[in-house]
Amino acid sequence: MARVIFHVDMNSFYASVEQAYHPELKGKPIAIAGNPKERRGIIVTSSYEARAKGVYTTMIVQEALKKCPELILLPPDFQKYREASKAMFTILRSYTKLVEPVSIDEGYMDVTEVAKERHPLELAKEIQLRIYNELDLPCSIGIAPNKFLAKTASDMKKPMGITVLRKREVPEKLWPLPVIKMHGVGESTAKKLESLGIYTIGDLANAHEGLLKEAFGKIGVRLKRRANGIDSREVDPESIYETKSVGNSTTLPYDITEMKDIESTFLKLSGKVAERLEAKNLCGSTITIQIRDCHWNNHTKSKTVQNPIYLKKDLYHEAMELFSKAWDGTPIRLLGVTVSNVMDKKHLAEQLTIFNYEQFAKEEPIYEIIYEMEKKFGKGIIQKGIDVKKKSYASKTSFSKDFLEDLKEEL
């Protein structure tokens, strides 16, 4: 039997939660935004009434008010959004244990077993109505045989849509669309694909695999498979326990070009990332910086280091080294630092290099003593350091990822 996968996507989530708490806001253009007096004041999300007036996510507050003078601006209330998210996932888990949260407002469900007893469309309608009646929140649901098609389907009809997308319908429904419309293809990837003569999803589906592999590596092959409606990924409830990256970025109060301001910003960002890595007991081997200039152009630069890092000073050093190679002198609006390819620090195995072998040589006699004692008293009798569960006071700077901590507590 073919798999039956749902992608449940909450509609205009933050704004909808505010309207659920404050019914007088229903039917009105509202937006969740940062401080409008600062340049950091950007639209986080907006209601469909505001979107109809031209207000969209990441738009500067002042620009949004020009488009929609009657726009009602609200500060984010993350506690309310956390509670609503937990309640939504509780409903999803009442149907199957195979629920994979992706972010605070979306997740996958594998309802293959449930669908043996109930029609998937009937099941989707029930889930949608329960979320709406019990939480007063709208959602869209995509139904498909795999995660990629389910995600694509849920985007097709909003708000309160239910869309079925079968693999055999891919040539008709997806292939005519511009490649930028495909889930997983961003602006830079779309531009690169267009430079190869690939303009539509159909072009991508029929492109030569060797050409894509040469241009994008393994990702190119994966994109071609997705464009053909092929996706073998399982719905994995355990994925909430995996952290793939830790990062932090900041929009600056004004465009900067002075090196002292740049260094100060990277030092703060490195400190915040180091705090979050420490809180999760993680280290990582790939560091990426993001630069957004005054013209809203985004530039990224990455480096994979031999020995995974987690300390503020190391993060700062690598970030500045990358920055010196990436910046062209254009005034900077935003900076970011991300560490990926992360692992638990207790699994860290440092590789010997000409720079650190002396340190290992000094510790060799200690290892010999430990070896002899373990032979006598048993393995693990002596450990290098103690793994203590620390209470973290680090700020949760990546809300869309850190909300998963709440879901772990529920399980």
N, C-alpha and C positions, 0 to 999 in steps of 0.2 A: 504493500500500500504506500502511495506517495505521502510524503510528509505534509502536514498542514501547519503552517506557521502564521501567527498573527504578529503584526507590529502595531502596538498601541501608542499613539502619539497625542498627548494632551494639547488642546488648541489654545494658543496665546496664554500659556499657563499662568504666569505671574499675574497678568491682568485679570484673568478669569477667577483666580483665587480672591483677588481684591473685590471683584464684583460679587462673588459668593458671600463674602463677609459683609459687604456694604451693598445691599440690593438697590439702593438709590442710584448707584453708578451704572446699573445695567442700561444698555442702549446708548450710553454716552461715550465719547472718545476719551479714553484714558491711556496713560503711558506710565510705565515704571522707569525711573531715570535717576541718574546720579545728581549731585548738587548742580542746579542750573546756573549758579553764580560762578562756578568754576568751569574751565574748559573740559574738565573730566566729565561734565554733565552730558552724557549721551543716553539715548533711548535704549533701555535694556530689552523691553518688549512693549507692545501696544495692543489695545483691543482692536477687534475687526472694524469697529466704527472709526477708530483713528486711522487704521490702515487705508480705509476707503478715502480718507482725506489726504493721503500721500505720506503719512508718518510711517517710518520703518525702523527696524532695529539697527543700531549703531549711528543713527542720525543725531547730529548735535541738537541739543534741546532748543537753542535759539532758532535754528532752522525749522525744527518741528513746529514751533509756535507760529512761525510765519505761514507755514502750510495750513495750520489748524489753530487759529487764535483761541478757540474755545477748549483746547486740549487741557484735560485735568491731569496734572503731574503728581505722582505719588512716589515717595522713597521706597526702596525695597524693604520688605519685611521677611527676612529669610526664615525666621522661626515658623511663620504661617505656611510658607512654601514647603518646608520640611514636613510639617504635619500632614499637609494635603498629599504630598508625594507618598508618604508612608501609608496613608489610608488607601490611596489608589492601588499601590502594589499589594496591599492586603487583599483587596478585592480580586486582583488577578490571580494571586496564589490560592484563592479559594476554589479555583477551577483546575489547576495543575501545579505541581511543584517545579515544572520546567519553565520557570520565568527568569529571564535575564535582563536586569535593569541596565540601561545604557547611559542614561543621564537622569536628572531629577524628574523629567516629564515624559520619558519614553522607555519602552522596553519590549522585548520579544517574548512570545509564548509559543511553546510547541504543544499544540492541542491535538496531535495525531490520534492519541488514544481516546480522548474525549469525543473526537469526530466520528469514531466508530459507532457511537450511540446517538449522537446529535448532529444535525446538519451544521457545518461551519458558519453559514450565514445567520442562522437562527441563534447560534451561540454568540457570535459577534454582536448582534443586535441586543442580546440580553446584557452582555458586559458593558456595552456603551450606555444603555439605559440605566443600569445600576450605578455606574460612575456619575451619571447626570442626576439621577434621583436622590442618591445617598450623599453625594458630595457637592451637587450643584455645579459640576464642572463638565465642559464639553470635551470630547475627544474624537479622533478619527482612527479607524482601524483598517490596516491593509491585510489582505488574506492571500497567501501564495504558497508555493511548495518549497520556498527557501527564504532566507533572511533578506537577501538583496532585493528580491522582487516584492516581499512584504513591505519593506521600508519604502520602496518606490511607490507601491500602491497606496500607502497611507498618505502620501503627499498629493495624491491626485484629486482628492475631494475634501476640502476644508471649508468651514468647520462641520463637525458632526457627520462626517462621511464614512461610508463603508465601501471599500473597493476590492474586488477580486481580480487578481492578475495571474493568468496562467502562462506557463512557459511558452506554449504555442502562440500566445498573443504578442510576444515580444517583437517580432518583425513588424507587425501592424501598429502597435501602440508606442513602442520605444524607438525603433530605428529611425523614424523621420525626425526625431527631436535633435536639437543642437547638442553637441557632446557636453557642454557646460551643464545641461539639465540632468546629467546622470549622477546619481548619488556616488560620492567618492571622487568626483572630478572637480577640482577647484580652478580658479582663474589661471594660475600659472601652468597647471597641467593642460588645461584647455588650449592655451596659447601654444604650448609646445606641440600638442596634437595637431593643431591647425597648421603649424609650420611643416608638418609631415603630410599635409593634404587630407587630414581627418577632421571633418567638420560636423558630422552627425554621429549618433550612436550606432547607426547602421554602418557607417564607414569604419568605425572602431571594431564592430563585430566581424567585419570582413577583411580587416587589415592583415597584412602578413605578420605572423608571429615573430619572425626574426627581426623585422623592422622595429617592432614594439619593444622587444627584449633588448635590442641595441640602444634604444633611446631611453628606456625606463628600467631596465633590468627585470626582475621577477614581477614587479608591480605592473609592468606593461602586459605581461601574460595574464595576470589576474584581471586587469581591466577588460581585456578581450573576452575572457570567460564571463565576466559580469554582463557585458554588452550582449552576450548570447543567452543570458538568463541562467547561467550556471553558477551555483554557489553551494558548496558542500559543508559550510560551517554549521556546527551544532548549536542549538540554544543551550547555553552553559550557565546555570545558576551560580556556579563557583567563581565566575569571572569577577564578581564583586570583591573577591579577596585578592585580586591581582592589581597591582599598581604598575602601569606601563611607563609613566613619566610623571615628573614633578616640576612645575614651573611657576613663574610669576612674571607679570608685566605691569607696566604703569604708563598711563597717559600723562605727559608732563604738563604743568600749568601754562607753559609757554614753550615755543620752539627753542631748542638749545643748540649751540655750536661750540661752546667753551669746553675744553677738555676736563676742567675741574668739575663741571656740572655732570658731564658724562661719567666720569670716574665715580663721583658721589652716588649717582643713580645706580650704576652697576654694583657698587658696594652694598647698597641697600637691598637690591634685588637678590644678590648672591646670599646675603644674610637670611632673607626670608625663605629662599629655596633650601638653604642649609638647615633652617629650623624645621621645615616640613619633612626633609629627609631624615633628620634626627628623630622626629616624632614617630615616624614610621619605621625607624631602624633600617634605612635603605642607603644604598650608594648606587652610582650609575657610571657607565662608561662613555656615554655620548652626551656632549653638551652643545646646545643650540642657542644662538642669540637671534633676536628679532629686532629689526629696525624699521620703524614706519616714519617716513620723512614728511615734511610739511605739505607735500603734494599727495599724501595718502598712498604713496607707493610702499609696498612691503618688501623687505629684503631679509633673507635668513642665511646664516652661515653656521655650519656644524663641524664638529671634530670628535673623533672617537679616540679616547686615550687608552694607553696600555693598561694602566692600573685604575680601577673604578675610584671615583672621588665623591666626597660628601662634605668636606670642610669649606667654610666660607672663603678662606684665603685661596684655596685651590680653585674654587668656582670662579672667583673674581679674576684670578690670574688668567684662566683659560678664556673667560668671557672677553676680557680686554684684548687678549691676543687675537681672537676672532674679529673683534670690532676693528682693530687696526687694519685688517685685511679687507673688511667689508664696506667701510664707510667711505663715501665719495665727497664728503664735505657739505652735503645738503643739510639744511636745518632739520633737526630731529623732533618728531612729535611724540613718539612712543618707543620704549625700549623693553625688551623681555629676555629672560633667561630660563631655559628648560633643560632638565637632565632626564635622559631616557635610557633605555636598556638597563633598567634598574634591577637590583637584586637585594636580598636580605644581607645585611652586613656580616652575619655569622657565616655566610657561605663565601665570603670574600677570600680569594686565594691570590695573593699578590705575586706577580711574575717577576722573576729575578732580572735585573738589568745591571749594567755597569755602574749605575748610580746607587743601587740599594743592596748589592750583594754583600757589602761589608757589614751592614746591619744584621743580615741573616747569619753571617759568619760569627758575629759576636754572640748571637743567641743559640748557636749550635750546641754548646755544652749544656744549656738548659734543656733543650729538646732530648739530649741523651739521658739526663737525669729523669725526665718525665717518662721516657720509654722504659727505663729500668723499673721505676715505681709502678707503672701500669702492668708490667709483666708480673710483679709481685702481688699487687693489691687489686688489679682489675682495671679495664679500660675506662677512661673518663674520670678516674679518681682525682686527677689534677687537671684544671682547665686554665687556659690563658684568658683571664678576665671572666667576669660573670655577666650573663645576659639578664639584666634587670629590666623589668617592665616599668618604663618611666611614664609618669603622668605628663602629658604634653600641655603646655600653656601657649603653644604656637598658634597664631591666628590661622583660621581656615581660609586661606586666600583663594582657593579654587573651589568655589561652592558647588559647581556642577559635578565635580569629582568627589569631594569630601562628603557630600550628602550620603554616599554609599555607606559611611560609617554607621549611620542610623539604621540602614537595612540589615547590616551585619548583627546589630544588637537584637533585631527582631527574630533572627533565625536561631 
